[in-house]
Every structure is written in structure tokens, then in C-alpha cells.
């Protein structure tokens, strides 16, 4: 519980930092959680608590000073870089909260081409780093849909994954080391070593922590040699989602690692891309293979053989090229907030997603059950579809997409939560069903944390208690309140 007044917090922070680092303007505070709840905001509904202020910090010492103050005075803190969060991750659950923004910590500290790594402050835009590397013939290999706005600290905190993950891996495969500030202001550095066997891997305390355990101030990630002129691409129409999943399973089990593995059902693909004509029940499956030319070609040749064996119809690369060109359009449009909100006012339908994962055995049933059972539970559902976008040796994800008509904007929060709940309930019926694949649980899915973690959930609660004993760091995520 906060032991100072809101006004005192603003005065104290203005005295500790420069006055222009403390943002209190109402419009900025209304938009502090970026596009979260965008549909409601379009209709003038700001139901979530507004923070006391936004504090813009410029270095790790300022982060430490701010956290020490908040920890002493019981002020909740939402860490922020990039602000592309989903799942209500940045949305406050209490007015006794400040937003600690480190976007100004945007220095690329070192690119080590000999040891294939890049060290950056937390506010470095991923797109800036990626363009710099590609100009030199390298890449981070990380390309989330949020690429236009994502920053390095947030990618680690949300356990991000990119669209080329089957070859490069997720952020957990790329992160070498990091620096973070604990809630009491102590600085922690996890050194960059190629591999270690010195107990549990402490990087994982902060990866996926959603800002609930500390504030990530610096990250070091791997870099890779980039071969953009040697991509192999191929697109196939397959008889069904199940046939596509089986084909992906065989490709992965055989040991091939394309960078892009995508499988769209007809509702999803028709709405989002529409560059391939599908009949009812059919699905569009496509791949990109990259790396050294010989590896890319061998991977592509094998994929082609597997796809034809599964009665896939090869339709060339045009649809793949279309996807590569337009894959981030939805995210880019989403952050053009005035235009998006005007569209919501004109057509009261919002679009959102829910990404889950499971074994190859369970994912087939999950897809069938969601598509069969969820529409009957959700009124005014305009679209429900899904696609596979990340593949593993043991299973795949499915990204369920939906559009929901909401005539009364005051019911938006409940309506959106209802469809999230309906999908997650179907997923968690399966033994291997994971109700979140890469966005983080945020505050919209945290209610399922006890089911998601099962008998290990108490460890998450103990971890939170140990690392953030006063509970100031992003309350409402990781564990239920």
C-alpha cells in the first residue's frame, strides 16, 4: 500500500529527476498502455486506472533511484519500453502506479562481429539494430510482428518470438546475457558466456518476467550471418489443416529447419491476406528456408517432397512473397491510433488474437474443439480462424484470430475477456495445451496461471515473493492477485 500521496510522488520524482522527465498530462496518461483497450478508447471509455505519472529515465542509475523510491514508498511500477504490449500487460490495476519508461536508453553499446553478438540498452529499437546489422551482412534473426515499434528490453521481458523462429529460435535461444535492476535498486548482471553449467540459468528469471521481477536495462543477443539472396520459398494448398499439421510434423521430425513455417485455415487467410484462393476446408501452407545456399536448397527440396507426398498442390512463391511484404501490416495499422479509432467508431468490430501451443497429437483436437465450440459461446462473433506460425520437434502453436462485433462499447472488456476465456478453456483440457505461446499472460490470461503451471505454480509465487517482496513490480501479471 502506498504510504505517500499521489501529489507527493509527483513532487518527489520531479525533485529527484528533471521536471520534464515526469509526465503528468492527462492525454499522455490516458495512452500510457498504448493500443491496449483501443476499441474502448475509440469510444471515449477509459475504464482502466490512470497512473500517477510517466517517468522517463535515461540510464541504469536513474532506474535504480526510481525503483528504490517506489519500493520504499509502496508505489507500483509498470516497466515500459516500446509499448507494443498485448494482453493488458501495460495496463495498471491500481491508481497508485507509475510508468517507468526507458525508451531513451537507446544506445547500441557494442556489436562484436568476431564473437557474433550485439549488446544494447533496453530502449534500442529492434528495427534500428536489424537495419544496422543487415547493412553489414548480419541479422538478429528476430522478426516479431511488432518489429516496427519493438524495443530490446521488452522483447526479453515478454519472452518474444519472431516469424523466422524455426531456424533462429525464440528470444530464449538468442539471449546471451543481461543487466537488470531489482526492485530495491540493486544491479544484477548475468555475464555473457557461450554456455555454463553453474546451476539454474539465471537469464530465465527475467525472460518472460513481464516486468514483475525487475527492470531489464541491457541485453546481449546473438547475431547471425544473413543470406537474403538465397531464400528458398514454396507455397502449397493442402486438403485440410490436419493434413498440413501432419506434413509439418514429418518435416520437423526428419530434422529440417526452415525459417518460416506457416499453415492458414481459410477464414484466417481470406481475411488477412487473400492472395490465394482456397475452397472450404482447404488450408494454405508455405515455407521459407534460409542460411548458406546449399542448406537452404537442401531444406527446400526436402520440404517440397514432403508436401507433394501429402497431396499438397504446389502453387509457386507468389503467395509467400505477398505474405513477406504484408506480414506486419496489421501491427503497423494498429499503431496508427487515430485512424484505427475512427474505423472502430464507424464499424464497431474489433480484431484480436490468442496464441497457444500443444503437441502434434493435442493440437489437432484443440483446433477442432475451438472451431466447433467457441462460436456457440460467443455472441456476435464475425470471424474465427487460425494459423500455425511456429513449429518444433514436439509440437506447434496455433494463432487463433477473431473479429467480434460490439455495438455497446461499455461491454467491450467483458466481451473480449469472454472469447479469451473460451479459447483458453478448450486449450487447457489437453495434457500438453499451453494457453499462451509468446505474448505473455499479461493481465488478460493470468487467471489461468494456476492451471498453466499446475503443481509448479507455487514456485512462481515464491519467486515473486523473493525477488519483489513489496509487490511493486507490475502487479497483476505472472501470479493472480
Helices and strands as residue ranges (DSSP letters): H 6-16, G 19-21, E 22-23, H 26-30, H 38-42, E 53-56, H 60-73, E 76-80, E 97-101, E 108-112, E 117-121, H 126-135, E 138-139, G 145-148, H 152-157, H 165-168, H 171-174, E 175-181, E 187-190, H 203-206, E 215-222, E 224-225, G 228-230, E 232-238, H 241-253, E 260-265, H 266-272, E 283-289, H 293-309, E 313-316, H 318-326, H 329-334, H 337-346, E 349-359, H 360-377, E 381-388, E 395-405, G 409-411, H 412-427, G 446-448, H 449-453, G 454-456, H 457-467
